[in-house]
Amino acid sequence: MKIAMKRLIRDEKGQALVLVLILLLVGGLIIAPLLAYMGTGLIAGKVYERRTAELYAADAGVEDAVWKIQHQVAGVEGLDNCYPDWSYNMTDVNDKSVDVTITWVDGRTYRVVSTATGDGSGTQIDAYVASVYGNYSGITNQVITSQGDIILQPGVDVTPEEGENAAVEYYVGPWPTADELAAWYWQDVEGGTHYDSDTEIDLNGVDKDLGPLYVEGELDIVNSSNTPATLTLTGTIYITGDTLIGKTGKDFTLELNGHTIFVESDSADPQKALWIGGQCSIVGPGAIMAVGDIYFEPNIEAGMTDPIFIMSVSGETLLNPGGDFYGSVAGSVQVQLQPGISLNYPEGGFGDLNFPGCSGTQLIYSIASWDINQQ
């Protein structure tokens, strides 16, 4: 019996060789297509790498053009209807040559074509570059500016009555959109204090500084104490909801201190986006702006010499202050002055007014559209 078992075990010798031969056969069948697949992958990887380098190089050309447009360098600053194109070359960008053409489209838009070439192929980016906001300083050049009607109640005195800074009804010049002003003033408050809900600021008889401030919701500024107080702006105030300042409560003074109140709400009559009431005495200089309707009826000290600019972007501006007003008023639907008001345009204009196009501020350009073509 032992001899028979030993013979059976001895007869199994060599079976591992069969398995090895099978594996070699299978390996031989798959190794060739696997190597071919790997070779194709290596070739495709080189193509992808080259295309990526071209895309990044072409993108660098667009970014360089945006910088040149932003800073109006020589070559860009002269583009107009007569000479709308300017081309230049950038060498050795990711080992590619980049040809850039800037074409003037209109006063606020340029077309940029950036083509990166190398190794017999090329990638082209066709982009349109536009300013985020325009130059609207022309609106501040009149004592009253309206895209609609100007309504002067009896006893209203507006200076000047005629000439360069006189009131302009049905104004056809550039007019900002709500989005443009939101982008403009957001950069002032982005790093400031943020409130994410409806907010009440109560001075309670104590002088306070405020700003830059962003309120995601409605804002009510009051003084609940019989002791007068002063609220001094130290930055832009940006509110998304309806805003009441001094409509209720006790007397206080609001010093704009050269800063801006911007209300993004588009509320219209009878609801106001911004209402500055008679419990508030206001001191300039500065700007007061809302997307919707504005009702302006604060107290104004006699002899006001620091100008205030008031503007409703898409609504009406109703002026009814308790004193002579020194500055400029604008409204899209209409501007209305209540009886007995004296409105005087500031001598020499507004100086450092925080409004797009004023005080030497520069337009900001960004890419509005983008199209990629690979050759």
The 8 nearest C-alpha neighbors of each residue, nearest first, counted from 0:
[[1, 3, 2, 4, 5, 6, 7, 8],
 [2, 0, 4, 3, 5, 6, 7, 8],
 [1, 3, 5, 0, 4, 6, 7, 8],
 [2, 4, 6, 0, 1, 5, 7, 8],
 [5, 3, 7, 1, 6, 2, 8, 0],
 [6, 4, 8, 2, 7, 3, 9, 1],
 [5, 7, 9, 3, 4, 8, 10, 2],
 [8, 6, 10, 4, 9, 5, 3, 11],
 [7, 9, 5, 10, 11, 6, 4, 12],
 [10, 8, 6, 7, 11, 12, 5, 4],
 [9, 11, 7, 8, 12, 6, 13, 5],
 [12, 10, 8, 9, 14, 13, 7, 6],
 [11, 13, 10, 14, 9, 8, 15, 16],
 [14, 12, 16, 15, 11, 17, 10, 18],
 [13, 15, 16, 17, 12, 11, 18, 19],
 [16, 14, 18, 17, 13, 19, 12, 20],
 [15, 17, 19, 14, 13, 18, 20, 21],
 [16, 18, 20, 14, 15, 19, 21, 13],
 [19, 17, 21, 15, 16, 20, 22, 14],
 [20, 18, 16, 22, 21, 17, 23, 15],
 [19, 21, 23, 17, 18, 22, 24, 16],
 [20, 22, 24, 18, 19, 23, 25, 17],
 [23, 21, 25, 19, 24, 20, 26, 18],
 [24, 22, 26, 20, 21, 25, 27, 19],
 [23, 25, 21, 27, 22, 26, 20, 28],
 [24, 26, 28, 22, 27, 23, 21, 29],
 [27, 25, 23, 29, 28, 24, 30, 22],
 [26, 28, 24, 25, 30, 29, 23, 31],
 [27, 29, 25, 26, 30, 24, 31, 32],
 [30, 28, 26, 31, 27, 32, 33, 25],
 [29, 31, 33, 27, 26, 32, 28, 34],
 [30, 32, 34, 33, 29, 35, 28, 27],
 [33, 31, 35, 34, 29, 30, 36, 28],
 [34, 32, 36, 30, 35, 31, 29, 37],
 [33, 35, 37, 31, 36, 32, 30, 38],
 [34, 36, 32, 38, 33, 37, 39, 31],
 [37, 35, 33, 39, 34, 38, 32, 40],
 [38, 36, 40, 34, 39, 35, 33, 41],
 [37, 39, 35, 41, 40, 36, 34, 42],
 [38, 40, 42, 36, 37, 41, 43, 35],
 [41, 39, 37, 43, 38, 42, 44, 36],
 [40, 42, 44, 38, 39, 43, 37, 45],
 [41, 43, 39, 45, 44, 40, 38, 46],
 [44, 42, 46, 40, 45, 41, 39, 47],
 [45, 43, 41, 47, 46, 42, 40, 48],
 [44, 46, 48, 42, 43, 47, 49, 41],
 [47, 45, 43, 49, 44, 48, 50, 42],
 [48, 46, 50, 44, 49, 45, 51, 43],
 [47, 49, 45, 51, 46, 50, 44, 52],
 [48, 50, 46, 52, 47, 51, 45, 53],
 [51, 49, 53, 47, 52, 48, 46, 54],
 [52, 50, 54, 48, 53, 49, 47, 55],
 [51, 53, 49, 55, 50, 54, 93, 56],
 [54, 52, 50, 56, 51, 115, 55, 122],
 [53, 55, 51, 57, 56, 52, 122, 58],
 [56, 54, 58, 52, 57, 53, 59, 51],
 [55, 57, 53, 59, 58, 54, 92, 115],
 [58, 56, 115, 60, 54, 113, 59, 55],
 [59, 57, 55, 61, 60, 56, 54, 62],
 [60, 58, 56, 62, 57, 61, 63, 55],
 [59, 61, 57, 63, 58, 62, 113, 64],
 [62, 60, 64, 58, 63, 59, 113, 65],
 [63, 61, 65, 59, 64, 60, 58, 66],
 [62, 64, 60, 66, 61, 65, 59, 67],
 [63, 65, 67, 61, 66, 62, 68, 60],
 [66, 64, 68, 62, 67, 63, 69, 61],
 [67, 65, 69, 63, 64, 68, 70, 62],
 [66, 68, 64, 70, 65, 72, 69, 71],
 [69, 67, 71, 65, 66, 70, 64, 75],
 [70, 68, 66, 67, 71, 65, 364, 363],
 [69, 71, 67, 68, 72, 66, 65, 361],
 [72, 70, 68, 76, 75, 69, 67, 73],
 [71, 73, 67, 70, 75, 76, 74, 68],
 [74, 72, 75, 76, 71, 77, 67, 70],
 [73, 75, 76, 77, 72, 85, 78, 71],
 [76, 74, 71, 77, 78, 73, 72, 68],
 [75, 77, 71, 78, 73, 74, 72, 68],
 [78, 76, 75, 74, 79, 73, 82, 83],
 [79, 77, 83, 75, 82, 76, 103, 84],
 [78, 80, 83, 82, 81, 103, 77, 105],
 [79, 81, 83, 82, 78, 103, 104, 105],
 [82, 80, 79, 83, 78, 84, 77, 103],
 [83, 81, 79, 78, 80, 84, 77, 85],
 [82, 84, 103, 78, 79, 102, 80, 81],
 [85, 83, 102, 101, 82, 103, 86, 78],
 [84, 86, 101, 100, 74, 102, 87, 83],
 [87, 85, 100, 99, 101, 84, 88, 98],
 [86, 88, 99, 98, 100, 85, 89, 97],
 [89, 87, 98, 97, 99, 90, 86, 96],
 [88, 90, 97, 96, 98, 91, 87, 92],
 [91, 89, 96, 92, 97, 88, 95, 94],
 [90, 92, 94, 95, 96, 93, 89, 97],
 [91, 93, 95, 94, 56, 90, 96, 89],
 [94, 92, 95, 52, 91, 56, 53, 55],
 [95, 93, 91, 92, 96, 117, 90, 52],
 [96, 94, 92, 91, 93, 117, 116, 115],
 [95, 97, 90, 116, 115, 91, 89, 92],
 [96, 98, 115, 89, 114, 88, 90, 95],
 [97, 99, 88, 114, 113, 87, 89, 115],
 [100, 98, 113, 87, 86, 112, 88, 60],
 [99, 101, 86, 112, 85, 111, 102, 113],
 [100, 102, 111, 85, 84, 110, 86, 109],
 [103, 101, 84, 110, 83, 109, 104, 111],
 [102, 104, 109, 83, 78, 105, 79, 84],
 [105, 103, 109, 108, 102, 110, 106, 83],
 [106, 104, 108, 107, 103, 109, 79, 80],
 [105, 107, 108, 104, 103, 79, 109, 133],
 [106, 108, 105, 129, 130, 109, 133, 104],
 [109, 107, 129, 105, 104, 128, 106, 103],
 [110, 108, 103, 104, 128, 102, 127, 129],
 [109, 111, 127, 102, 101, 126, 128, 103],
 [110, 112, 101, 126, 100, 125, 127, 113],
 [113, 111, 125, 100, 99, 124, 126, 114],
 [112, 114, 99, 124, 57, 60, 123, 98],
 [115, 113, 123, 98, 97, 57, 122, 124],
 [114, 116, 97, 57, 122, 53, 121, 96],
 [117, 115, 121, 96, 95, 120, 114, 97],
 [116, 118, 95, 119, 120, 121, 96, 115],
 [119, 117, 120, 116, 121, 49, 95, 94],
 [118, 120, 117, 121, 116, 374, 49, 122],
 [121, 119, 118, 117, 116, 374, 122, 373],
 [120, 122, 116, 374, 115, 373, 117, 123],
 [123, 121, 373, 115, 114, 53, 372, 54],
 [122, 124, 114, 372, 113, 371, 373, 115],
 [125, 123, 371, 113, 370, 112, 126, 57],
 [124, 126, 112, 370, 369, 111, 371, 123],
 [127, 125, 369, 111, 368, 110, 124, 370],
 [128, 126, 110, 368, 367, 109, 366, 111],
 [127, 129, 366, 109, 367, 365, 108, 110],
 [130, 128, 108, 364, 107, 365, 367, 109],
 [129, 131, 364, 132, 363, 107, 362, 365],
 [132, 130, 363, 364, 179, 129, 365, 133],
 [133, 131, 179, 130, 362, 363, 134, 355],
 [132, 134, 135, 130, 355, 362, 131, 356],
 [133, 135, 356, 355, 136, 132, 362, 173],
 [136, 134, 137, 356, 355, 138, 173, 133],
 [135, 137, 356, 357, 138, 139, 134, 355],
 [138, 136, 140, 135, 139, 172, 173, 141],
 [139, 137, 136, 140, 135, 144, 141, 329],
 [138, 140, 137, 136, 141, 327, 308, 142],
 [139, 141, 137, 138, 164, 142, 348, 136],
 [142, 140, 164, 143, 165, 139, 166, 144],
 [141, 143, 327, 344, 166, 165, 164, 328],
 [144, 142, 166, 328, 141, 329, 327, 167],
 [145, 143, 329, 167, 166, 141, 168, 138],
 [146, 144, 330, 147, 168, 331, 329, 170],
 [145, 147, 169, 170, 331, 332, 168, 171],
 [148, 146, 169, 333, 332, 145, 331, 168],
 [149, 147, 333, 168, 150, 145, 334, 169],
 [148, 150, 334, 333, 335, 168, 151, 145],
 [149, 151, 335, 334, 148, 336, 152, 333],
 [152, 150, 336, 335, 155, 149, 153, 337],
 [151, 153, 338, 337, 155, 336, 150, 154],
 [154, 152, 338, 155, 151, 339, 337, 156],
 [153, 155, 339, 338, 156, 152, 340, 151],
 [156, 154, 340, 339, 153, 338, 341, 152],
 [155, 157, 341, 342, 340, 154, 158, 339],
 [158, 156, 342, 341, 159, 343, 160, 155],
 [159, 157, 343, 160, 344, 342, 156, 165],
 [158, 160, 165, 161, 157, 164, 344, 162],
 [159, 161, 158, 165, 157, 162, 166, 164],
 [162, 160, 165, 159, 163, 164, 166, 158],
 [161, 163, 165, 164, 159, 160, 166, 141],
 [162, 164, 165, 161, 141, 140, 159, 166],
 [165, 163, 141, 162, 140, 142, 159, 166],
 [164, 166, 161, 159, 162, 160, 141, 142],
 [165, 167, 143, 142, 141, 144, 168, 164],
 [168, 166, 144, 170, 143, 145, 165, 169],
 [167, 169, 145, 170, 148, 149, 144, 147],
 [170, 168, 146, 147, 145, 171, 167, 148],
 [169, 171, 146, 168, 145, 172, 167, 144],
 [172, 170, 169, 173, 146, 174, 168, 145],
 [171, 173, 170, 174, 137, 138, 135, 146],
 [174, 172, 135, 171, 175, 134, 137, 133],
 [173, 175, 135, 172, 176, 138, 312, 171],
 [176, 174, 179, 177, 173, 180, 135, 312],
 [177, 175, 179, 178, 180, 174, 312, 313],
 [176, 178, 180, 179, 181, 290, 175, 312],
 [179, 177, 181, 176, 180, 182, 175, 183],
 [180, 178, 132, 182, 176, 181, 177, 183],
 [179, 181, 183, 177, 182, 178, 184, 176],
 [180, 182, 178, 179, 183, 184, 185, 177],
 [183, 181, 179, 185, 180, 184, 178, 186],
 [182, 184, 180, 181, 185, 186, 179, 132],
 [185, 183, 187, 186, 181, 182, 180, 188],
 [186, 184, 182, 187, 188, 183, 189, 181],
 [185, 187, 189, 184, 188, 183, 182, 190],
 [186, 188, 184, 185, 189, 235, 211, 234],
 [189, 187, 191, 211, 185, 190, 186, 212],
 [190, 188, 186, 191, 185, 187, 213, 192],
 [189, 191, 188, 192, 187, 211, 186, 193],
 [192, 190, 188, 211, 212, 189, 193, 210],
 [191, 193, 212, 213, 211, 194, 190, 210],
 [194, 192, 213, 214, 212, 195, 191, 215],
 [195, 193, 214, 196, 215, 213, 192, 198],
 [194, 196, 215, 214, 193, 216, 197, 213],
 [197, 195, 216, 215, 194, 198, 214, 217],
 [198, 196, 216, 217, 218, 215, 199, 195],
 [197, 199, 218, 196, 217, 219, 200, 216],
 [200, 198, 219, 218, 220, 201, 197, 221],
 [199, 201, 220, 219, 221, 202, 198, 218],
 [202, 200, 221, 222, 203, 220, 199, 223],
 [201, 203, 222, 205, 204, 221, 200, 228],
 [204, 202, 224, 223, 222, 201, 205, 226],
 [203, 205, 226, 228, 224, 202, 227, 222],
 [206, 204, 228, 202, 203, 207, 229, 227],
 [207, 205, 229, 228, 230, 202, 204, 208],
 [206, 208, 230, 205, 231, 229, 209, 202],
 [209, 207, 231, 230, 232, 233, 210, 206],
 [210, 208, 232, 233, 231, 207, 211, 230],
 [211, 209, 234, 212, 233, 232, 235, 236],
 [210, 212, 234, 235, 191, 188, 236, 233],
 [211, 213, 210, 192, 236, 191, 188, 193],
 [214, 212, 193, 237, 238, 188, 236, 192],
 [215, 213, 238, 194, 216, 193, 195, 237],
 [216, 214, 195, 239, 196, 194, 238, 213],
 [215, 217, 197, 240, 196, 239, 214, 238],
 [216, 218, 240, 197, 241, 242, 198, 239],
 [217, 219, 242, 198, 199, 197, 243, 220],
 [218, 220, 199, 243, 242, 244, 200, 221],
 [219, 221, 244, 200, 199, 201, 245, 243],
 [222, 220, 201, 245, 248, 223, 200, 202],
 [221, 223, 202, 203, 249, 201, 248, 224],
 [222, 224, 203, 248, 249, 221, 201, 225],
 [225, 223, 203, 204, 226, 222, 249, 227],
 [224, 226, 249, 227, 223, 204, 250, 222],
 [225, 227, 204, 224, 228, 203, 250, 205],
 [228, 226, 251, 204, 250, 225, 229, 224],
 [229, 227, 251, 206, 204, 205, 252, 226],
 [230, 228, 252, 206, 251, 253, 231, 207],
 [229, 231, 253, 207, 208, 206, 252, 254],
 [232, 230, 254, 208, 253, 209, 229, 207],
 [233, 231, 209, 255, 234, 210, 208, 256],
 [232, 234, 210, 209, 208, 231, 211, 258],
 [235, 233, 211, 210, 232, 258, 236, 209],
 [234, 236, 211, 259, 258, 210, 260, 187],
 [235, 237, 260, 212, 211, 210, 213, 261],
 [238, 236, 213, 261, 262, 212, 260, 214],
 [239, 237, 214, 262, 240, 213, 263, 215],
 [238, 240, 263, 216, 215, 264, 262, 214],
 [241, 239, 217, 216, 264, 238, 242, 263],
 [242, 240, 272, 217, 264, 273, 218, 271],
 [241, 243, 218, 273, 217, 219, 272, 240],
 [244, 242, 219, 274, 275, 273, 246, 220],
 [245, 243, 275, 220, 246, 219, 276, 274],
 [246, 244, 278, 279, 276, 221, 247, 275],
 [245, 247, 276, 244, 278, 243, 275, 277],
 [248, 246, 245, 278, 221, 249, 276, 244],
 [247, 249, 223, 222, 221, 245, 278, 250],
 [248, 250, 222, 223, 278, 225, 224, 251],
 [251, 249, 278, 227, 279, 222, 248, 252],
 [250, 252, 228, 227, 279, 229, 280, 222],
 [251, 253, 229, 280, 279, 281, 230, 228],
 [254, 252, 281, 230, 229, 280, 231, 282],
 [255, 253, 231, 282, 256, 281, 230, 283],
 [254, 256, 283, 285, 232, 258, 257, 284],
 [255, 257, 254, 258, 232, 284, 283, 285],
 [258, 256, 285, 284, 255, 283, 259, 352],
 [259, 257, 285, 255, 235, 256, 234, 232],
 [260, 258, 286, 235, 285, 287, 261, 236],
 [259, 261, 236, 287, 235, 288, 237, 286],
 [262, 260, 288, 237, 289, 236, 259, 287],
 [263, 261, 289, 238, 264, 239, 237, 288],
 [262, 264, 239, 290, 289, 238, 261, 265],
 [265, 263, 240, 272, 239, 262, 266, 241],
 [291, 264, 266, 290, 272, 267, 263, 292],
 [267, 265, 272, 291, 271, 264, 270, 292],
 [268, 266, 292, 270, 271, 291, 269, 265],
 [269, 267, 270, 271, 292, 266, 315, 314],
 [268, 270, 267, 271, 266, 292, 272, 294],
 [271, 269, 268, 267, 266, 272, 292, 241],
 [272, 270, 292, 273, 267, 266, 293, 268],
 [271, 273, 241, 266, 291, 292, 264, 265],
 [274, 272, 242, 293, 271, 241, 243, 294],
 [273, 275, 294, 243, 293, 276, 295, 271],
 [276, 274, 244, 295, 296, 297, 245, 243],
 [277, 275, 246, 245, 297, 296, 278, 279],
 [276, 278, 297, 279, 296, 298, 246, 245],
 [279, 277, 250, 245, 276, 249, 246, 251],
 [280, 278, 245, 297, 277, 251, 252, 250],
 [281, 279, 298, 252, 297, 299, 253, 251],
 [280, 282, 253, 252, 299, 254, 279, 297],
 [281, 283, 254, 255, 253, 284, 280, 299],
 [284, 282, 305, 255, 285, 307, 306, 256],
 [283, 285, 305, 257, 306, 307, 256, 255],
 [286, 284, 257, 258, 307, 283, 255, 259],
 [285, 287, 259, 308, 307, 309, 260, 288],
 [288, 286, 309, 260, 259, 308, 261, 310],
 [287, 289, 261, 310, 309, 311, 260, 262],
 [290, 288, 262, 311, 291, 261, 263, 312],
 [289, 291, 312, 265, 263, 311, 313, 264],
 [265, 292, 290, 314, 266, 272, 289, 267],
 [291, 293, 314, 315, 271, 267, 272, 316],
 [292, 294, 316, 273, 274, 271, 317, 272],
 [293, 295, 274, 317, 316, 318, 275, 273],
 [294, 296, 318, 275, 319, 274, 317, 297],
 [295, 297, 320, 319, 276, 277, 275, 318],
 [298, 296, 277, 276, 320, 279, 280, 275],
 [297, 299, 280, 321, 320, 277, 279, 322],
 [300, 298, 322, 280, 321, 281, 297, 301],
 [299, 301, 303, 302, 322, 298, 280, 282],
 [302, 300, 303, 299, 322, 323, 304, 324],
 [301, 303, 304, 300, 323, 299, 325, 322],
 [302, 304, 301, 305, 300, 325, 324, 299],
 [305, 303, 302, 306, 325, 345, 283, 284],
 [306, 304, 284, 283, 303, 307, 325, 282],
 [307, 305, 326, 284, 325, 283, 345, 304],
 [308, 306, 326, 285, 284, 286, 283, 309],
 [307, 309, 286, 327, 326, 328, 287, 285],
 [310, 308, 287, 328, 288, 286, 329, 327],
 [309, 311, 329, 288, 330, 328, 312, 287],
 [312, 310, 330, 289, 314, 290, 313, 316],
 [311, 313, 290, 331, 314, 310, 289, 330],
 [314, 312, 331, 290, 291, 311, 332, 315],
 [315, 313, 291, 292, 332, 311, 331, 312],
 [316, 314, 333, 292, 330, 332, 334, 311],
 [315, 317, 293, 334, 330, 311, 292, 294],
 [318, 316, 335, 294, 334, 336, 293, 295],
 [319, 317, 336, 295, 320, 335, 337, 294],
 [318, 320, 296, 337, 295, 336, 317, 321],
 [321, 319, 296, 297, 322, 298, 318, 295],
 [320, 322, 298, 299, 297, 296, 319, 323],
 [323, 321, 299, 320, 298, 324, 300, 301],
 [322, 324, 341, 342, 340, 325, 299, 301],
 [323, 325, 342, 341, 343, 322, 326, 303],
 [326, 324, 343, 306, 342, 344, 345, 303],
 [325, 327, 306, 307, 344, 345, 308, 343],
 [326, 328, 142, 308, 143, 344, 309, 139],
 [327, 329, 309, 143, 310, 308, 142, 144],
 [330, 328, 310, 144, 145, 143, 309, 311],
 [331, 329, 311, 145, 315, 316, 333, 334],
 [330, 332, 146, 313, 145, 314, 333, 312],
 [333, 331, 147, 315, 314, 330, 146, 313],
 [334, 332, 148, 315, 147, 330, 331, 149],
 [333, 335, 149, 316, 330, 315, 317, 150],
 [334, 336, 150, 317, 149, 151, 318, 316],
 [337, 335, 318, 151, 152, 317, 150, 319],
 [336, 338, 152, 319, 318, 340, 335, 339],
 [339, 337, 152, 153, 154, 155, 340, 336],
 [338, 340, 154, 155, 337, 341, 153, 156],
 [341, 339, 155, 338, 156, 323, 337, 342],
 [340, 342, 156, 323, 155, 157, 324, 343],
 [341, 343, 157, 324, 325, 156, 323, 158],
 [344, 342, 158, 325, 157, 326, 324, 345],
 [343, 345, 142, 326, 325, 327, 158, 346],
 [346, 344, 348, 326, 306, 347, 325, 343],
 [345, 347, 348, 344, 349, 343, 326, 306],
 [346, 348, 345, 349, 350, 344, 140, 306],
 [349, 347, 345, 346, 350, 140, 344, 139],
 [348, 350, 352, 351, 347, 306, 345, 139],
 [349, 351, 352, 358, 348, 357, 347, 353],
 [352, 350, 358, 349, 353, 357, 257, 359],
 [351, 353, 349, 354, 350, 357, 358, 285],
 [354, 352, 351, 357, 259, 355, 258, 286],
 [353, 355, 357, 352, 356, 136, 135, 286],
 [356, 354, 134, 357, 135, 133, 136, 360],
 [355, 357, 134, 136, 360, 135, 354, 359],
 [358, 356, 136, 359, 354, 355, 360, 352],
 [359, 357, 351, 360, 350, 352, 356, 353],
 [358, 360, 357, 361, 356, 351, 355, 350],
 [361, 359, 356, 358, 357, 355, 362, 354],
 [360, 362, 359, 363, 356, 355, 69, 70],
 [361, 363, 130, 364, 133, 132, 360, 69],
 [362, 364, 130, 131, 361, 69, 365, 132],
 [365, 363, 130, 129, 131, 69, 128, 362],
 [364, 366, 128, 129, 130, 367, 131, 363],
 [367, 365, 128, 368, 127, 129, 126, 364],
 [366, 368, 128, 127, 129, 365, 369, 126],
 [369, 367, 127, 126, 366, 370, 128, 125],
 [368, 370, 126, 125, 127, 371, 124, 367],
 [369, 371, 125, 124, 126, 372, 368, 123],
 [372, 370, 124, 123, 125, 373, 369, 122],
 [373, 371, 123, 122, 124, 374, 370, 125],
 [372, 374, 122, 121, 123, 371, 120, 50],
 [373, 121, 120, 122, 372, 123, 119, 116]]
